[in-house]
């Protein structure tokens, strides 16, 4: 584990508790690399007994592995391959049979032909999106930041948010008209589940930048706030049927060898790039590292890092590097949340009871992401540009207000400020 995993309060290794939530949700289906991740830090999470392969490589991979079964679903172009029970003779040693198959494929076919099926998540885990657990605020507290500009309302623009789902419980007028698939937000004891309300908070941040944007929050990250790579590619493909202008995704992962995740690579190559003007805005992650975080690191996406509350430096948790396209406010944002009691699961606050009444304070690149999506929507309604044109215009404007030691920056109001 590197020192970069520590936050300013010295909350080291809370990622262990976070990953344990995922392990509890997925059981033996998920493995962590490396095997001694509790001692060294985790690189990525992946599906045991399964790999991903491009369709054109399936037959030669099955021959190499002396077996394997193709799974169902997904999207054309990539196949989920269920591994045979017997590891081929000569495969390198490893505690995990799945890793043995991967290493064997590397030796015989080269890196990247066969990849793990990575786990993508909105929860704060090995490559987290929320940097903190939600914090209490007075229920009468207004959302912050908030823009009420009549020229950048987002009217006529549609944004689809892929997340844990939507809760229409908050009595927040800026959320009027938001729709989506309901989330399963409370446990059997009536307590707010860890990371429930994530999609609702995101919708609130987006609407706080562009009040009339059509926002649809879809529920895909339903098990421990996570989804398998193959299923996420299919979910993104399914979302295209809703004809969005912008897709907002506050989730992601690091990958084996930092290579692009195969399932999403195929989606971007064969789907996203063929829809005129569509933009995918994605969170850069919260490990305070320059390691690639996908899909934010794809050149075709708008990868969003987080600014500190001061606006003059990078948030302590935000990932960074040349692959991050822009930074936006992401620390101590205030917006709509659930109503109920929440028990903290992360050290040093484990067991602490917090009571919410429709509003919360929350931090993470998860929330800088919808802020940028809202700015794109706001600029579109002001200029008549499509989402890709508006995003390009905002990114060009951000280059004109670079923060030294951070990078290009966008702030509330820039949907208006970036245009004549």
Buried (B, 14 or more C-beta within 10 A) or exposed (E): BEEBBBBEEEBBEBBBBBBBBBBEBBEEBBBBBBEEBBEEBBBBBBBBBBBBBBBEBBEEBBEBBEBBEEBEEBBEBBBBBBBBEEBBEEBEEBEBBBBBBBBBBBEBBEEBBBBBBBBBBBBBBBBBBBBBBBBBBEBEBEBBBBBEBEEBBBBEBBBBBBBBBBBBBBEBEBBEEBEBBEBEBBEEEEBBBBBBBBBBBBBBBBBBBBBBBBBBBBBBBBBBBBBBBBBBBBBBBBBBEEEBBBBBBBBBBBBBEEEBBBBBBBBBBBBBEEBEBBBBBBBBBBBBBEBBBBBBBBEBBBBBBBBBBEBEBBBBBBBBBEBBBBBBBBBBBBBBBBBBBBBBBBBEBEEEEBEBBBBBBBBBBBBBBBBBBBBBBBBBBBBEBBBBBBBBBBBEBBEEEEBEEBBBBBBBBBBBBBBE
